[in-house]
Amino acid sequence: MLGADSTGIVDAIVTLTNASDGERRETMSHARGRYAFEYVAVGGSYTITARSIGFAPESHTGVVLSLGERRQINFSLQLKVIKLQ
């Protein structure tokens, strides 16, 4: 999980949603912007979304997992100005 300046974003919220049954899991990014989900059911399709304060959210859809697969999905979040009213 990288910001616009290619540095890792710590404490971004990453959500994994199973499109077929709506099951949803969340985790947070750690040092250098890394994150992980464990014991995810094979198949899919999944949508994975990353968001953090000051950045526009980014999603990847149609993610399908195979048995024993370790998938790396990278995010490059772009800065976004949020206007408070």
C-alpha positions as CSV (number, residue, x, y, z in Angstrom):
1,M,0.0,0.0,0.0
2,L,1.8,3.1,-1.2
3,G,1.0,6.7,-1.3
4,A,1.6,9.1,-4.2
5,D,5.3,9.6,-3.1
6,S,5.8,5.8,-3.0
7,T,6.1,5.5,0.7
8,G,4.1,2.9,2.6
9,I,0.8,3.9,4.2
10,V,0.5,2.7,7.8
11,D,-3.0,2.1,9.4
12,A,-4.9,2.1,6.1
13,I,-8.1,0.1,6.3
14,V,-8.3,-2.8,3.9
15,T,-11.7,-4.5,3.3
16,L,-12.2,-7.9,1.6
17,T,-15.8,-8.6,0.5
18,N,-17.0,-11.9,-1.0
19,A,-19.4,-10.9,-3.8
20,S,-21.4,-14.2,-3.6
21,D,-22.4,-14.1,0.1
22,G,-21.5,-10.6,1.3
23,E,-19.0,-11.9,3.9
24,R,-16.7,-9.0,4.8
25,R,-13.3,-8.9,6.6
26,E,-11.2,-5.9,7.5
27,T,-7.6,-5.5,8.5
28,M,-5.1,-2.6,8.7
29,S,-1.9,-2.0,6.9
30,H,1.3,-2.2,9.0
31,A,4.9,-1.2,8.5
32,R,5.8,-0.3,4.9
33,G,2.1,-0.5,4.0
34,R,1.8,-4.3,4.1
35,Y,-1.4,-6.1,5.0
36,A,-2.6,-9.7,5.0
37,F,-5.8,-11.7,5.3
38,E,-5.5,-15.3,6.5
39,Y,-7.9,-18.3,6.0
40,V,-9.8,-16.8,3.2
41,A,-12.2,-19.2,1.4
42,V,-11.1,-20.3,-2.1
43,G,-13.1,-19.0,-5.1
44,G,-14.6,-15.6,-5.1
45,S,-15.2,-13.3,-6.6
46,Y,-13.9,-10.9,-4.1
47,T,-13.6,-7.1,-4.0
48,I,-10.7,-5.6,-2.0
49,T,-10.7,-2.0,-1.1
50,A,-8.1,0.2,0.6
51,R,-8.8,3.6,2.3
52,S,-7.0,6.0,4.5
53,I,-7.6,9.5,5.8
54,G,-6.4,12.0,3.2
55,F,-6.4,9.5,0.3
56,A,-9.0,8.5,-2.3
57,P,-10.1,4.9,-1.8
58,E,-9.1,2.3,-4.4
59,S,-10.7,-1.1,-5.2
60,H,-9.8,-4.2,-7.1
61,T,-12.8,-6.3,-8.2
62,G,-13.2,-9.8,-9.6
63,V,-10.4,-11.3,-7.4
64,V,-10.6,-15.1,-7.5
65,L,-8.4,-17.3,-5.2
66,S,-7.1,-20.8,-5.7
67,L,-6.4,-23.3,-3.0
68,G,-3.0,-22.6,-1.3
69,E,-2.5,-19.4,-3.3
70,R,-0.8,-16.4,-1.8
71,R,-2.0,-13.3,-3.8
72,Q,-0.3,-9.9,-3.6
73,I,-2.6,-7.0,-4.6
74,N,-0.9,-3.7,-4.6
75,F,-2.5,-0.3,-4.0
76,S,-1.3,3.1,-4.9
77,L,-3.5,5.6,-3.1
78,Q,-3.8,9.1,-4.4
79,L,-4.0,12.1,-2.2
80,K,-7.5,13.6,-1.9
81,V,-8.5,16.9,-0.3
82,I,-11.5,16.5,1.9
83,K,-13.6,19.5,2.5
84,L,-15.3,19.8,5.9
85,Q,-18.6,21.7,6.1
